[in-house]
């Protein structure tokens, strides 16, 4: 999973377009982008990799990185102190 930011809806769309082009050139098939019209949060599904592109205020609001941080912290804690 990749999480990145763009400063405006137009910039998010530009990043998405560039990313889709590079993935196509690399031979990735079946890619899909959702949310381009909203200009707030774009999700690019490239198969094994998911890319989330946010405007900064939406990235802060949804804070999806924190979901993974909590899971990672929980796993590390359990590995360090097994029951």
N, C-alpha and C positions, 0 to 999 in steps of 0.2 A: 504494500500500500504506500502510495506517495501522497503527501498533503502539501499543497503550495498555495500561494496567494497572488492575486492580481489586483491592482488598485482601482479598477473600474470594470463595468460589464463589458465594455469594448475590449479592454485588455484581456479579460478572461476568454473572450471569444477568439481573440488573436492567438493566445497561448494554445487554446484548444485546437484551432486550425493547424498551427505549426506542429503540435504534438501528433495529431492524426496523420499529417503528411509524413513525418519522420517514421512513425510506426508502419505506415503503408510501405515506405521505401525499405524498411527493415524486413518486410515480408510478413508482418503480423496480419492475420485474417480475422474477420468477424468482430472488429472493434465497433464500439457504439458510444456515443456521447449523449448525455441527458442533461437538461437544465440550461441549455445555451440561451434560450429565450428569456429566462428570468434575469440573467446577468448578476446573480447572487452566488450561486453554487453550481458548478459543473462537475459531473461525474463522468469519467472516461473509463469504460470497461475494455481493457485490452487483453482479456483472457486471464493469464496468470497474475497480471498487475492491474490494480485499480488506482486511478488517479483522481483525487478530489482537488478541485480548484475553487478557492473561495475569494470573495472580497474580504478584506481584513476584519470588518465588523461582524460578518457572518461566521468567519473562521473562529473568532473569539467567542461568539454566542454559542455555537454548536460544540466547540472544543472537543472534536472527536479524538484528538491525540490523547486526551486524558483518559478516555475509555481504555486505550491500549496501555497507558502507563499503569493504571490500576491493575490490569491483568498481569502485566510483567512484574510489578511489585509483589503481587500475591504469589506468583510462581516462585520468585526468588526467595520469598519468606518461607514458603513451604519446603523448598529444597534445602535451605540453610538449617531449618529446624524441623526435620521430619517427625511425624507423630509416633 
